[in-house]
């Protein structure tokens, strides 16, 4: 969304799937639930034990056991191989298109691939395709045994990238994290290789907690590593990093898997770009947001919490959304969320940069806030006790919006996470 300048004075392949990958680069799905699969299949494919496919809202599993921490892959990697009972596999986090047998495709930022292996080196073959707006490059962060490395920039087409080499012989965990937005590219994982006799092992256990965020550029890490306001090259891809965004920080703090459905410039009724009619509710049902044929199967992933920070883009210049239509369409989207996830805690949140002062006459903050409060009030009155309203405090601190085009910098994202965490914990018991 467009922000006002502030003068000095934020393949486990279900959504989470476990997939065995042959060293030659051809993936062999293990228990993968294709779009027409039964909902029960999703529990086996995401690496969780049968009968323990979803966490309770208090963080406990269905059988009452305590949740797996899942916060330290490096620590898990130190465990002896004999202790592993699950099949060798790659754990994927994030929505994916699994229609191509050559490998899953990812577009949403924050998507991850987690590999545990025995050996000294690991490489991955990825195929990158430009996004709708002539995107590229796509960037991934790489974590090796708990330490983040230099990001890798993908080149168009299929290429092989060495993720780690020269490691001490033994067990290691490597993670790929897609830090850039869907419009910058779609990535297909064609396979992992382990040169020198290495081999894939069972992945680290998946967290029992799951959280999903819906957003525009307000909280998705847009330009967070850039030096604004006008970043050279127009907020280049390397400045984007959802790993430093408020949603990821919140998920990390509660040891939850995050699915981040965020797309800059997308609104409920209207988008920021003139002529762009693909508003957010059209993207919501897709595995790949820019591919109308990639229909998402909601049985593949059930979050415990869904947070929507959408709405600001609808009041971007030159024209504001019609408040009545905005309210109707926002409620319809919330209805879809509730239908898909009957037991999820739903939180509608007003972002900290929304203001009634800019754009002049749009009353942006009041319109978004009133719409959210009315939706929550109406649905609560109809018996839905799992829907809530949260308002980030309005901020006019210029030092917090130094990322590209007055977006939130890393400090602001950290402050947002700190403010939001107690609310999430209170509603979930986490």
C-alpha positions in Angstrom: 0.0 0.0 0.0 1.0 3.7 -0.3 2.2 5.3 2.9 2.4 8.9 3.8 5.8 10.6 4.1 6.3 11.3 7.8 8.2 14.5 8.5 10.7 14.5 11.5 9.0 15.7 14.8 6.5 -2.0 11.0 7.6 -30.9 1.0 6.4 -31.5 5.2 4.0 -30.3 1.5 0.4 -29.7 2.9 0.8 -26.2 3.5 3.3 -28.3 5.4 4.3 -31.5 3.6 7.0 -34.1 4.0 8.4 -35.4 0.7 11.2 -37.9 0.0 13.6 -36.5 -2.6 15.8 -38.7 -4.6 19.4 -37.6 -4.9 19.1 -37.6 -8.6 16.7 -34.7 -8.3 13.3 -36.4 -8.8 10.9 -36.1 -5.8 8.9 -39.0 -4.6 5.9 -37.8 -2.7 5.3 -39.6 0.6 1.6 -39.5 1.6 1.1 -36.4 -0.4 -2.5 -35.2 -0.6 -3.1 -33.9 -4.1 -5.9 -31.3 -4.5 -8.7 -34.0 -4.5 -7.3 -35.9 -1.5 -9.3 -36.6 1.6 -8.7 -34.4 4.6 -7.5 -37.2 6.7 -4.5 -37.7 4.5 -3.1 -34.3 5.5 -2.1 -35.5 8.9 0.2 -38.2 7.7 2.0 -36.1 5.1 3.1 -33.2 7.3 5.4 -35.3 9.4 3.1 -35.6 12.4 2.2 -38.8 14.0 -1.2 -40.3 13.0 -3.9 -39.0 15.2 -1.9 -35.9 16.1 -2.5 -33.8 13.0 -3.5 -30.6 14.7 -2.7 -28.7 17.8 -5.3 -27.6 20.2 -5.8 -23.9 20.8 -3.9 -24.2 24.0 -0.9 -25.5 22.2 -1.5 -29.1 23.2 -1.9 -31.9 20.7 -5.1 -33.9 20.3 -3.8 -36.6 22.7 -3.0 -34.0 25.4 0.7 -34.1 25.1 2.8 -30.9 25.2 3.7 -29.2 21.9 7.0 -29.8 20.2 9.2 -26.7 20.6 10.6 -26.8 17.1 12.5 -23.6 17.7 16.0 -25.0 17.3 16.7 -27.1 14.2 20.4 -27.0 15.1 19.7 -28.7 18.4 17.6 -31.3 16.8 20.3 -32.0 14.2 22.6 -33.1 17.1 20.3 -36.1 17.8 21.6 -39.5 16.9 20.4 -41.0 13.7 19.3 -44.1 15.4 16.7 -42.1 17.2 15.0 -41.2 14.0 12.0 -43.4 13.1 10.4 -41.3 10.4 11.3 -41.8 6.7 13.9 -39.6 5.0 12.1 -36.5 3.7 12.2 -32.8 3.1 9.8 -30.7 5.2 8.2 -27.9 3.3 6.3 -25.1 5.0 4.0 -22.8 2.9 1.4 -23.1 0.2 2.6 -25.1 -2.8 1.4 -26.3 -6.1 2.0 -30.1 -6.3 0.4 -30.8 -9.6 3.8 -31.3 -11.3 5.5 -34.6 -10.4 8.9 -33.0 -10.9 8.6 -31.1 -7.7 6.5 -28.6 -5.7 6.2 -24.9 -6.8 6.2 -22.0 -4.3 5.3 -18.4 -4.7 4.1 -17.0 -1.4 7.0 -15.5 0.6 8.0 -17.1 3.9 7.8 -20.6 2.2 10.5 -22.9 3.5 12.3 -26.2 2.8 14.0 -27.9 5.7 16.5 -30.7 5.1 18.2 -32.9 7.6 21.0 -35.0 6.2 24.2 -36.9 7.0 27.2 -35.8 5.1 29.4 -32.8 4.4 27.6 -31.0 1.5 24.2 -30.3 0.2 23.0 -28.7 -3.1 19.5 -28.0 -4.4 18.2 -27.6 -8.0 15.6 -24.9 -8.3 13.7 -23.6 -11.3 12.7 -20.0 -11.1 10.0 -18.3 -13.2 9.3 -14.5 -13.4 6.2 -13.2 -11.7 3.4 -11.3 -13.2 5.1 -8.0 -13.2 8.2 -9.2 -14.9 9.6 -10.1 -11.4 12.9 -11.7 -10.6 15.1 -12.1 -9.0 13.8 -14.4 -6.3 16.0 -14.4 -3.1 16.2 -17.2 -0.5 17.8 -17.0 2.9 19.9 -20.1 3.8 20.3 -21.4 7.4 23.0 -24.0 8.1 22.9 -25.7 11.5 21.2 -22.7 13.1 23.3 -19.9 11.4 21.9 -17.7 8.6 24.2 -17.4 5.6 24.5 -15.0 2.7 21.2 -15.0 0.7 21.2 -16.7 -2.7 19.8 -15.0 -5.7 18.1 -17.3 -8.2 18.6 -17.0 -11.9 15.8 -17.6 -14.4 15.3 -21.2 -15.4 16.7 -24.3 -13.7 20.1 -24.1 -11.8 21.8 -26.0 -9.0 22.9 -24.1 -5.9 25.3 -25.3 -3.3 23.8 -24.5 0.1 26.6 -25.8 2.3 30.0 -27.5 1.7 33.0 -28.4 3.7 31.0 -29.3 6.7 32.2 -31.7 9.4 31.1 -35.3 8.6 27.9 -35.9 10.5 24.3 -34.8 10.8 23.3 -31.3 9.7 20.1 -29.3 9.1 19.8 -26.8 6.3 16.8 -24.5 5.6 15.8 -22.5 2.6 13.6 -19.5 3.3 11.8 -17.6 0.5 12.2 -14.0 1.5 10.7 -12.3 -1.6 7.1 -11.8 -2.7 5.1 -13.8 -5.2 5.2 -11.1 -7.9 9.0 -11.5 -8.0 8.9 -15.1 -9.0 7.7 -18.7 -8.6 10.2 -21.3 -7.6 10.0 -25.1 -8.2 12.1 -27.5 -6.2 13.5 -30.1 -8.5 15.6 -32.0 -6.0 18.3 -32.0 -3.3 21.7 -33.6 -3.8 24.3 -34.8 -1.2 27.7 -35.1 -2.9 30.4 -37.3 -1.4 28.1 -40.1 -0.2 25.8 -38.0 1.9 22.2 -39.0 2.5 18.8 -37.5 3.4 17.5 -38.2 6.9 14.1 -37.7 8.5 13.3 -34.0 9.0 13.2 -32.3 12.4 9.8 -32.6 14.1 7.2 -30.1 13.0 5.9 -27.6 15.5 2.4 -28.4 16.8 1.3 -24.7 16.4 0.3 -23.0 13.2 -0.5 -19.4 12.4 -1.5 -17.7 9.1 -1.3 -14.0 8.2 -3.2 -12.2 5.4 -1.6 -8.9 4.5 -0.6 -6.4 1.9 2.9 -4.7 2.2 2.1 -3.3 5.6 3.7 -6.1 7.6 5.2 -8.5 5.1 8.8 -7.2 5.2 8.5 -5.1 2.0 11.8 -3.1 1.6 12.7 -3.8 5.2 16.4 -4.0 4.5 16.4 -1.0 2.2 17.5 2.5 3.0 14.5 4.7 2.1 12.5 6.5 1.3 13.3 6.0 -2.4 15.3 2.9 -2.6 17.5 2.7 -5.8 15.8 0.6 -8.4 12.4 0.9 -6.8 12.6 -1.3 -3.7 14.7 -4.0 -5.3 14.1 -7.7 -4.4 17.1 -7.9 -2.1 15.5 -5.3 0.2 12.5 -7.5 0.8 12.7 -10.0 3.7 9.7 -11.6 5.3 12.0 -13.4 7.8 12.4 -10.0 9.5 8.7 -9.2 9.4 6.2 -9.0 12.3 4.3 -12.1 11.3 7.5 -14.2 11.2 8.7 -12.7 14.5 5.4 -13.6 16.1 5.4 -17.1 14.8 9.0 -17.7 16.0 8.2 -16.3 19.4 5.4 -18.9 19.9 7.3 -21.7 18.1 4.7 -22.0 15.3 4.8 -22.7 11.6 3.9 -19.6 9.7 2.0 -19.4 6.4 2.2 -15.8 5.1 -0.4 -14.9 2.5 0.9 -11.4 1.7 0.9 -9.5 -1.6 1.9 -5.8 -1.9 -0.7 -3.5 -3.3 -3.6 -5.9 -2.9 -6.9 -4.8 -1.3 -10.3 -6.1 -0.4 -12.2 -4.0 -3.0 -9.5 -2.3 -5.0 -5.8 -2.6 -5.6 -3.1 0.1 -5.6 -2.1 -0.5 -9.3 -4.6 1.0 -11.8 -6.2 -1.7 -13.9 -5.3 -4.6 -11.5 -8.6 -6.3 -10.7 -7.1 -9.3 -9.0 -8.1 -8.3 -5.5 -7.0 -10.3 -2.5 -10.1 -12.6 -2.2 -9.3 -14.0 -5.6 -5.7 -14.9 -4.5 -6.9 -16.4 -1.2 -8.0 -19.6 -2.7 -4.9 -20.3 -4.8 -1.7 -22.2 -4.2 0.2 -19.8 -6.4 -1.5 -16.4 -6.2 -0.9 -15.4 -9.9 -2.0 -18.7 -11.3 -5.8 -19.0 -11.6 -5.5 -22.8 -12.2 -3.6 -23.5 -8.9 -6.6 -24.1 -6.7 -5.6 -24.5 -3.0 -7.0 -27.5 -1.1 -7.8 -26.1 2.4 -7.7 -29.6 3.9 -3.9 -29.6 3.5 -3.4 -27.1 6.2 -5.4 -26.0 9.3 -4.0 -23.0 11.2 -4.8 -22.5 14.9 -4.8 -18.7 14.3 -5.6 -16.5 11.3 -4.7 -12.9 11.4 -5.8 -10.3 8.7 -4.1 -7.0 8.5 -5.7 -6.2 5.1 -7.6 -3.0 4.4 -5.1 -0.1 4.1 -4.6 -0.5 0.3 -8.3 0.0 -0.3 -7.8 3.6 0.8 -4.8 4.4 -1.3 -5.0 7.4 -3.7 -6.4 8.4 -6.0 -9.7 7.0 -4.9 -11.0 5.4 -1.7 -13.0 2.2 -1.6 -16.8 2.6 -1.1 -17.1 1.9 2.7 -20.3 -0.2 2.3 -18.8 -2.4 -0.4 -15.6 -2.6 1.6 -17.5 -3.8 4.6 -19.5 -6.4 2.7 -16.5 -7.9 0.9 -14.4 -7.9 4.1 -17.1 -9.8 5.9 -17.4 -12.2 3.0 -13.7 -13.0 3.2 -13.9 -13.5 6.9 -16.8 -15.9 6.2 -14.6 -17.9 3.9 -11.9 -18.1 6.5 -14.4 -19.3 9.1 -15.8 -21.9 6.7 -12.4 -23.2 6.0 -11.2 -23.2 9.6 -14.2 -23.7 12.0 -12.0 -23.8 15.1 -9.4 -21.2 14.3 -9.0 -18.0 16.3 -9.5 -15.2 13.8 -8.0 -11.8 14.5 -8.7 -8.7 12.5 -6.0 -6.1 13.1 -5.7 -2.4 12.2 -2.1 -1.7 11.1 -0.1 1.0 12.9 0.5 3.2 9.8 -3.2 3.7 9.0 -4.2 7.3 9.5 -7.3 9.5 9.2 -5.0 12.4 8.1 -3.7 10.8 5.0 -4.9 10.5 2.3 -6.9 13.7 3.2 -10.6 13.1 3.4 -10.4 9.2 3.2 -10.7 8.6 7.0 -8.7 5.5 6.4 -8.1 4.4 9.9 -11.6 5.0 11.1 -13.2 3.2 8.1 -10.9 0.1 8.4 -11.3 0.0 12.2 -15.1 0.4 12.1 -15.5 -2.3 9.5 -13.4 -4.7 11.5 -15.2 -3.9 14.8 -18.6 -4.3 13.2 -17.6 -7.7 11.7 -16.3 -8.9 15.0 -19.4 -7.6 16.9 -21.9 -9.1 14.5 -20.2 -12.5 14.3 -19.7 -12.6 18.1 -23.4 -11.8 18.5 -24.2 -14.7 16.3 -22.3 -17.1 18.5 -18.7 -17.0 17.1 -16.5 -16.6 20.2 -13.3 -17.2 18.3 -13.1 -13.9 16.4 -11.3 -10.8 17.8 -10.3 -7.3 17.0 -6.9 -5.8 17.6 -5.6 -2.3 17.0 -2.0 -1.5 16.7 -1.3 2.0 18.2 -1.0 4.6 15.5 2.5 5.6 14.8 3.9 8.9 13.4 7.5 8.2 14.3 9.6 9.0 11.3 12.5 6.9 12.6 10.4 3.7 12.2 9.5 4.1 8.6 13.0 4.3 7.0 12.5 1.2 4.8 11.7 1.6 1.1 8.8 4.0 0.4 8.1 4.7 4.0 7.5 1.1 5.0 8.3 -0.3 8.4 12.0 -0.9 9.1 13.2 -3.9 11.2 12.9 -2.0 14.5 9.3 -1.2 13.7 8.5 -4.8 12.9 10.1 -5.9 16.2 7.9 -3.3 18.0 4.8 -4.6 16.3 5.6 -8.1 17.2 6.2 -7.2 20.9 2.8 -5.4 21.0 0.9 -8.2 19.3 2.4 -11.2 21.1 0.5 -10.8 24.4 -2.8 -10.6 22.6 -2.1 -13.8 20.6 -1.0 -15.6 23.7 -4.1 -14.5 25.6 -6.4 -15.8 22.9 -4.7 -19.1 22.3 -3.2 -20.0 25.7 0.2 -20.2 24.1 
